Amino acid sequence: MLTNWGSNSFIGLTELKVFDENYQEIFLEHEDIELSKNNQTKISSGLKKIIGNVYATIDDNNMFKNLYNIKNYFTIKIYIPSDKKISFIVFWNYNKDITIGVKNIKIFYKNLKVFEG
């Protein structure tokens, strides 16, 4: 997560889902996902929220939000079984305040950049 839509203080997401080559959801557990700030500081607070299967919400208890400034970026690492292939990833942006939602993101798969935008 590189930039947001204008907030000077926060960046956030509501939900993240990963789908396999058969377009079936790969259900993620807390230990399957890792979030860090600037690829250094691991963040566990709020992590379960983005894999909580609650995406139609404006309740802060169901959305991830963290302090943000332009010098920071956040890395989400997803660990999936080696026999699975990813067909697509769906993100639900922060629903309560669009300025907090993620604007730019890079996605890497096996250290190869597959998306930026």
Beta strands, then each sheet from edge to edge (+ up, - down):
strand 1: 3-4
strand 2: 10-20
strand 3: 25-26
strand 4: 33-37
strand 5: 41-43
strand 6: 64-67
strand 7: 74-78
strand 8: 86-93
strand 9: 102-104
strand 10: 106-109
strand 11: 112-116
sheet 1: 1+ 9-
sheet 2: 3+ 2- 6+
sheet 3: 3+ 2- 8+
sheet 4: 5+ 4- 7+
sheet 5: 10+ 11-
end
